[in-house]
Structure formats: C-alpha cells, structure tokens
C-alpha cells in the first residue's frame, strides 16, 4: 500500500480523524503511541477504522480533502460499509 487515506476513531461513533500517509503501519503506530502531537493525541484517536490505498499520492490527498468536506453521517456510513463494528484494523 504505497499511499493511503485513512480514518482513525476514538471509539465507535466517537471522534474521527482523517489523514494521508505513505506508510500506513508506521503512521497508525505513531497515533497509537501518542507520538502525533495535537488533535489525535488530545482526543485519544487511536483506532484505525478505515483505509483506502492509492498508487499516486495526488489521488490519496484528493480523497483526504474530499472526505474532510463530507458531513459526519457520510463518514460514519463509509466506515460502517466495510467495518460495521468499528473494529481496530490490524495491519500485521
């Protein structure tokens, strides 16, 4: 997965964070360990609930921007289409 747009959550229907990365496993680990200062650390947003892979970073960034503009209900629906229980996705 060269590039990924991803959604992290604090819990089911909790606080959401949308990001983009070139190394999803590393980035999720950073969120879980509290190494990402700011929003995700402050609100304990540390569960990977959705990820989408892209070959081109421009596509990943475009999707991130699109998702950030969506209303909350659409984001929840997107997560629940592939992860109805909001399980923390294991990348191992």
Secondary structure, DSSP 4 states (H G I P E B T S, - for coil): --EEEEEEESSTTS-EEEEEES-HHHHHHHHHTT-STTHHHHTT--EEEEEEEESSHHHHHHHHHHHHHS-HHHHHHHHHHH-TT-------
